[in-house]
Amino acid sequence: MISTQLVRSSCAVLLLMLPGCVTSAGGVSLRADGTPGPEECSEEARKVMNYLRLFVGEAAVVQIDANQSARPITLYDGPIESQLEGDLGLIEAPSRLYGVVWTQGEQVVIRYYEAHPMNGGNKIPLCAVARLGMGQLRKRPDSKPGTAVLGATTAAVFIVDAFR
């Protein structure tokens, strides 16, 4: 028979291992409408962005979902991989941006936590958001709960110093 102590120890080890597997957005609080609440950028991301001279407002265009190219696209709550269409400061296109999507509310919220250059190198921590420009992130009325159907495949992405 398995002892209670062994079970507790195993659970503790699993809990300690989970943060490495959970996205950066694991601790984001949600507002009443299901959209993400405020979140600070990590100190590491702030340092890296400063070093790379990625200041608030620096912008580029992204392919919203690197795995979908046909219109319309359907996004789901959870992780997303986007592709830069133009350089974002010193981060060259077609680098990938990794983040999280929330589909609640009238428009999609996408927060990016890291970039991965396609020419090699390490992942780069950052804080960036996809922003509503010409209606790209507004959900179509035929979107089902937990999804967002978008007519556009591209959006603007902006460097931020905190998520609001």
Residue, then its C-alpha position, 0 to 999 in steps of 0.5 A: m500500500i502506498s503511504t500518505q507521505l509518499v503521495r504528498s511528496s509526489c504531489a509536492v514534486l509535481l507542483l514544483m515542476l508545473p510552473g516550468c510548463v505553464t505559460s507566463a500568463g498562468g497567474v493572470s486574473l480575469r475581469a468579470d467579462g472574462t478578459p485578462g486583468p492588469e499584469e506587470c512585465s517581468e523584470e527580465a523582459r524589461k531588461v532585455m527590451n531596454y538592452l534591445r532598445l525596444f521601447v513602448g510604442e515600437a510596433a510591427v505587423v504580425q500574421i496573427d496565427a502562424n498556423q492559419s492563412a485562409r480567411p476567416i481565421t478562428l482563434y481559441d483561448g490559450p497559447i498562440e504562435s504569431q509571425l512577424e511580417g516586419d522587423l520589431g526593432l532588432i527582432e527581425a522578421p519572420s521571427r515568431l512571437y509566442g503569447v496567449v489569446w483570450t476570446q471573451g468580450e467584443q474583441v480578442v486580447i493577445r499578449y506576447y511574452e517571448a519572441h523566437p528568431m527564425n535564424g537561430g538564437n535563444k528566445i527573447p522575453l518581451c511584453a507586447v500586445a496585438r492591438l485593434g487597428m482597422g477592426q482586425l481583432r473584433k470578433r465576428p458575430d458567428s463566433k462560438p463561446g471560447t473562440a473568435v472568428l476574425g476576418a483579418t489575418t494580420a494585426a499590429v503588435f506593440i511593445v508595452d511596459a505592462f499589460r493593462 
